[in-house]
C-alpha cells in the first residue's frame, strides 16, 4: 500500500476528479492519498472488522474525508473510475478470486492499479509496469527493513494473447 500511495501522490492526475475505490484498504492509506491527490470521491472497502475504525481514525488524523464499506465486493460491479489495491496477491485462493474480477473491471474501462512487494501469486502476465519504490517495512513482518514494491496497471487481457491477435506480425 505504501508504494501505491506514493505513486498516487507522485501522479495525482491518475485520480484527480475521479471516483476511487480503495479495495482491501486496511488502514486507508491508499484512499487517503487519493483524497489528497484530488479524487472526487473515495470509498475504502475492507471486510476486516477493524478496518473501518482504522480508516476513520487515519482519515481524521490526516484531515480528509472518505467513505467506507465492509461489503465483499469481489465479482461485483463497482461505481468507481479507478480501483486501487495494495498488496492483495499474497494468497492463492484470494488471487484466484481477484484476477477474473480485476480483468472484468479493466475490460469495462476501469483502471485497476495494484501495488505489490513481489508476492508469489501476482499475475504478472496480466500487468503493465507503472513504477517501483523502496518503502520502509517492519522487520518483524518482512525479511528486511526496506522492501521494493512495484505499482502495476491491470491489463484488460493477457499480454501473450495480445501478441497472438489477428493481424499481429510478431515483428518489432
Buried (B, 14 or more C-beta within 10 A) or exposed (E): BBBBBBBBBEBBEBBEEBBBBBBBBBBBBBBBBBBBBBBEBBBBBBEEEEBBEBBBEBBEEBEBEBBBBEEEBBEEEBEBBBBBBBBBBEEEEBBEBBBEBBBBBBEEEBBBBBBBBEEEBBBEEBBEEBBEBEBEBEEEEEEEEEBEBBBBBBBBEEEEEEEEEEEEEEEE
